[in-house]
Amino acid sequence: MTALARPRDGRMIGGVCAGLAHRFGTTPTVVRAIFVISCLLPGPQFLIYLALWILLPNEDRPSW
């Protein structure tokens, strides 16, 4: 498994869903759909997204 980080490519807003998808081996579209559906339920989903956006580091670029 790869480290949990926000990728620089493939972001839509903050890269949190893309980073989670990359970490767990699925597509970003699936993670985004799960997030949107979960926002219809009561809970702190949006606050967790914001916290991950702040806490997750950006993916390192390869140094050429």
DSSP file (Angstrom, degrees, kcal/mol; ACC not computed):
  #  RESIDUE AA STRUCTURE BP1 BP2  ACC     N-H-->O    O-->H-N    N-H-->O    O-->H-N    TCO  KAPPA ALPHA  PHI   PSI    X-CA   Y-CA   Z-CA
    1    1 A M              0   0    0      0, 0.0     2,-0.1     0, 0.0    22,-0.1   0.000 360.0 360.0 360.0 148.3    0.0    0.0    0.0
    2    2 A T        -     0   0    0     21,-0.4     2,-0.1    20,-0.3     3,-0.0  -0.453 360.0 -88.3 -90.1 165.6    1.1    3.5   -0.7
    3    3 A A        -     0   0    0     -2,-0.1     2,-0.8     1,-0.1    -1,-0.1  -0.389  45.2-104.8 -71.3 150.9    1.4    6.4    1.8
    4    4 A L        +     0   0    0     -2,-0.1     2,-0.3    -3,-0.1    -1,-0.1  -0.694  64.1 136.7 -81.9 111.9   -1.7    8.5    2.3
    5    5 A A        -     0   0    0     -2,-0.8    53,-0.2    14,-0.2    17,-0.1  -0.979  58.0-103.6-151.7 156.9   -1.1   11.8    0.6
    6    6 A R  B     -a   58   0A   0     51,-2.8    53,-2.9    -2,-0.3    10,-0.1  -0.762  40.8-131.0 -86.0 121.0   -3.0   14.2   -1.7
    7    7 A P        -     0   0    0      0, 0.0    12,-0.1     0, 0.0    11,-0.1  -0.338   1.8-139.8 -70.5 153.1   -1.9   13.8   -5.3
    8    8 A R  S    S+     0   0    0     52,-0.1     2,-0.3     2,-0.1     3,-0.3   0.732  89.0  55.3 -82.4 -23.5   -1.0   16.9   -7.3
    9    9 A D  S    S+     0   0    0      1,-0.2     0, 0.0     6,-0.1     0, 0.0  -0.860 102.2  29.6-109.8 145.6   -2.7   15.5  -10.4
   10   10 A G  S    S+     0   0    0     -2,-0.3    -1,-0.2     1,-0.3     2,-0.2   0.624  79.6 147.1  86.4  14.1   -6.3   14.3  -10.6
   11   11 A R        -     0   0    0     -3,-0.3    -1,-0.3     1,-0.2    -3,-0.0  -0.499  28.3-179.7 -79.1 150.6   -7.7   16.7   -7.9
   12   12 A M  S    S-     0   0    0     -2,-0.2    -1,-0.2     0, 0.0    -2,-0.0   0.680  81.7 -19.1-110.3 -47.8  -11.2   18.1   -8.1
   13   13 A I  S    S-     0   0    0      0, 0.0    -2,-0.1     0, 0.0     0, 0.0   0.574 135.6 -14.9-120.2 -77.0  -11.2   20.2   -5.0
   14   14 A G  S    S-     0   0    0     -3,-0.0    -3,-0.1    35,-0.0    -8,-0.0   0.536  83.3-115.1-111.9  -9.3   -8.6   19.3   -2.4
   15   15 A G  S  > S+     0   0    0     -5,-0.1     4,-2.2    -9,-0.1     5,-0.2   0.522  78.2 123.5  88.0   5.6   -7.4   15.9   -3.6
   16   16 A V  H  > S+     0   0    0      2,-0.2     4,-2.5     1,-0.2     5,-0.2   0.950  75.8  43.7 -66.8 -49.2   -8.6   14.1   -0.5
   17   17 A C  H  > S+     0   0    0      1,-0.2     4,-2.4     2,-0.2    -1,-0.2   0.889 114.7  50.4 -64.6 -39.0  -10.9   11.6   -2.4
   18   18 A A  H  > S+     0   0    0      2,-0.2     4,-2.3     1,-0.2    -1,-0.2   0.891 111.3  49.1 -65.3 -38.9   -8.2   11.0   -5.0
   19   19 A G  H  X S+     0   0    0     -4,-2.2     4,-2.2     2,-0.2   -14,-0.2   0.907 112.0  47.4 -66.5 -42.4   -5.6   10.4   -2.2
   20   20 A L  H  X S+     0   0    0     -4,-2.5     4,-2.2     2,-0.2    -2,-0.2   0.901 112.4  50.3 -64.7 -40.7   -7.9    8.0   -0.4
   21   21 A A  H  X>S+     0   0    0     -4,-2.4     5,-2.3     1,-0.2     4,-0.8   0.919 111.4  47.7 -63.9 -43.7   -8.7    6.2   -3.7
   22   22 A H  H  <5S+     0   0    0     -4,-2.3     3,-0.5     1,-0.2   -20,-0.3   0.894 112.2  50.6 -63.9 -39.7   -5.0    5.9   -4.5
   23   23 A R  H  <5S+     0   0    0     -4,-2.2   -21,-0.4     1,-0.2    -2,-0.2   0.887 117.8  37.2 -65.8 -40.7   -4.2    4.6   -1.0
   24   24 A F  H  <5S-     0   0    0     -4,-2.2    -1,-0.2    -5,-0.1    -2,-0.2   0.323 112.8-112.2-100.8   7.5   -6.9    1.9   -1.1
   25   25 A G  T  <5S+     0   0    0     -4,-0.8     2,-0.2    -3,-0.5    -3,-0.2   0.849  76.3 110.0  73.0  37.1   -6.6    0.9   -4.7
   26   26 A T  S   <S-     0   0    0     -5,-2.3    -1,-0.2    -6,-0.1    -2,-0.1  -0.725  72.2 -83.0-129.0-178.4   -9.8    2.1   -6.2
   27   27 A T     >  -     0   0    0     -2,-0.2     4,-1.5     1,-0.1     3,-0.5  -0.607  29.5-125.6 -88.9 150.1  -10.9    4.9   -8.5
   28   28 A P  H  > S+     0   0    0      0, 0.0     4,-2.7     0, 0.0     5,-0.2   0.825 108.9  63.2 -60.8 -30.4  -11.4    8.5   -7.4
   29   29 A T  H  > S+     0   0    0      1,-0.2     4,-2.3     2,-0.2     5,-0.2   0.894 102.2  49.3 -62.2 -39.8  -14.9    8.4   -8.9
   30   30 A V  H  > S+     0   0    0     -3,-0.5     4,-2.4     2,-0.2    -1,-0.2   0.933 112.7  46.3 -64.9 -46.0  -16.0    5.6   -6.5
   31   31 A V  H  X S+     0   0    0     -4,-1.5     4,-2.3     1,-0.2    -2,-0.2   0.898 112.7  50.4 -65.3 -40.1  -14.6    7.5   -3.4
   32   32 A R  H  X S+     0   0    0     -4,-2.7     4,-2.5     2,-0.2    -1,-0.2   0.907 110.4  49.6 -63.9 -41.4  -16.2   10.7   -4.5
   33   33 A A  H  X S+     0   0    0     -4,-2.3     4,-2.6     2,-0.2     5,-0.2   0.917 111.0  49.4 -64.1 -42.9  -19.6    9.0   -5.0
   34   34 A I  H  X S+     0   0    0     -4,-2.4     4,-2.5     1,-0.2    -1,-0.2   0.906 111.6  50.0 -62.0 -40.7  -19.4    7.4   -1.6
   35   35 A F  H  X S+     0   0    0     -4,-2.3     4,-1.5     2,-0.2    -2,-0.2   0.930 111.4  47.2 -63.9 -45.2  -18.5   10.8   -0.1
   36   36 A V  H  X S+     0   0    0     -4,-2.5     4,-0.5     1,-0.2    -2,-0.2   0.918 114.2  47.0 -64.0 -43.3  -21.5   12.6   -1.8
   37   37 A I  H >< S+     0   0    0     -4,-2.6     3,-1.2     1,-0.2     4,-0.3   0.898 110.1  53.5 -65.2 -39.0  -23.9    9.8   -0.8
   38   38 A S  H >< S+     0   0    0     -4,-2.5     3,-1.3     1,-0.3    -1,-0.2   0.793  97.7  65.5 -67.7 -25.8  -22.6    9.9    2.8
   39   39 A C  H 3< S+     0   0    0     -4,-1.5    -1,-0.3     1,-0.3    -2,-0.2   0.708  91.4  64.3 -68.3 -17.8  -23.2   13.7    3.0
   40   40 A L  T << S+     0   0    0     -3,-1.2    -1,-0.3    -4,-0.5    -2,-0.2   0.685  95.3  72.9 -75.8 -17.3  -26.9   12.9    2.7
   41   41 A L  S <  S-     0   0    0     -3,-1.3     4,-0.2    -4,-0.3     2,-0.1  -0.633  98.6 -96.8 -93.8 153.9  -26.7   11.1    6.1
   42   42 A P  S    S+     0   0    0      0, 0.0    -1,-0.1     0, 0.0    -2,-0.1  -0.459  76.4  84.7 -69.9 142.2  -26.3   13.0    9.3
   43   43 A G  S    S-     0   0    0     -2,-0.1     3,-0.4    -4,-0.1     4,-0.1  -0.857  87.2 -72.0 150.0 176.9  -22.7   13.2   10.6
   44   44 A P  S  > S+     0   0    0      0, 0.0     4,-2.4     0, 0.0     5,-0.2  -0.074  72.8 130.2 -92.8  34.4  -19.5   15.2   10.4
   45   45 A Q  H  > S+     0   0    0      1,-0.2     4,-2.3    -4,-0.2     5,-0.1   0.901  74.0  47.7 -57.1 -44.9  -18.4   14.0    6.9
   46   46 A F  H  > S+     0   0    0     -3,-0.4     4,-2.3     1,-0.2    -1,-0.2   0.890 111.8  50.0 -66.2 -38.8  -17.7   17.5    5.6
   47   47 A L  H  > S+     0   0    0      2,-0.2     4,-2.4     1,-0.2    -1,-0.2   0.878 109.7  51.3 -66.8 -36.7  -15.7   18.4    8.7
   48   48 A I  H  X S+     0   0    0     -4,-2.4     4,-2.6     2,-0.2    -2,-0.2   0.905 108.8  51.8 -65.3 -40.7  -13.7   15.2    8.3
   49   49 A Y  H  X S+     0   0    0     -4,-2.3     4,-2.3    -5,-0.2    -2,-0.2   0.936 111.0  47.2 -59.5 -46.8  -13.0   16.2    4.6
   50   50 A L  H  X S+     0   0    0     -4,-2.3     4,-1.8     1,-0.2    -2,-0.2   0.897 111.6  50.7 -62.7 -40.2  -11.8   19.6    5.7
   51   51 A A  H  X S+     0   0    0     -4,-2.4     4,-2.8     1,-0.2     5,-0.2   0.916 111.5  47.4 -64.3 -42.5   -9.6   18.1    8.4
   52   52 A L  H  X S+     0   0    0     -4,-2.6     4,-2.8     1,-0.2    -1,-0.2   0.878 108.1  56.1 -65.8 -36.3   -8.0   15.6    5.9
   53   53 A W  H  < S+     0   0    0     -4,-2.3    -1,-0.2    -5,-0.2    -2,-0.2   0.893 115.1  38.5 -60.9 -39.3   -7.5   18.5    3.4
   54   54 A I  H  < S+     0   0    0     -4,-1.8    -2,-0.2    -5,-0.2    -1,-0.2   0.891 122.6  40.6 -77.3 -41.0   -5.5   20.3    6.1
   55   55 A L  H  < S+     0   0    0     -4,-2.8    -2,-0.2    -5,-0.2    -3,-0.2   0.803  93.6  86.0 -85.2 -30.6   -3.7   17.4    7.6
   56   56 A L  S  < S-     0   0    0     -4,-2.8   -51,-0.1    -5,-0.2     2,-0.1  -0.534  76.2-129.1 -75.4 134.1   -2.7   15.3    4.6
   57   57 A P        -     0   0    0      0, 0.0   -51,-2.8     0, 0.0     2,-0.1  -0.398  25.7-100.9 -76.2 158.0    0.5   16.3    2.9
   58   58 A N  B     -a    6   0A   0    -53,-0.2     2,-0.2     1,-0.1     3,-0.0  -0.479  45.3 -97.8 -71.5 149.5    0.8   16.9   -0.8
   59   59 A E        -     0   0    0    -53,-2.9     2,-0.2    -2,-0.1    -1,-0.1  -0.473  43.3-112.0 -67.7 137.4    2.3   14.1   -2.8
   60   60 A D        -     0   0    0     -2,-0.2   -52,-0.1     1,-0.1    -1,-0.1  -0.464  24.6-128.9 -71.9 141.4    6.0   14.6   -3.5
   61   61 A R        -     0   0    0     -2,-0.2     2,-0.2     1,-0.1    -1,-0.1  -0.684  30.6-104.4 -85.0 142.8    7.0   15.3   -7.0
   62   62 A P        -     0   0    0      0, 0.0     2,-0.6     0, 0.0    -1,-0.1  -0.476  33.4-126.9 -66.6 136.2    9.8   13.2   -8.4
   63   63 A S              0   0    0     -2,-0.2    -3,-0.0     1,-0.1     0, 0.0  -0.756 360.0 360.0 -88.3 121.0   13.1   15.1   -8.5
   64   64 A W              0   0    0     -2,-0.6    -1,-0.1     0, 0.0     0, 0.0   0.394 360.0 360.0 -99.7 360.0   14.6   15.0  -12.0
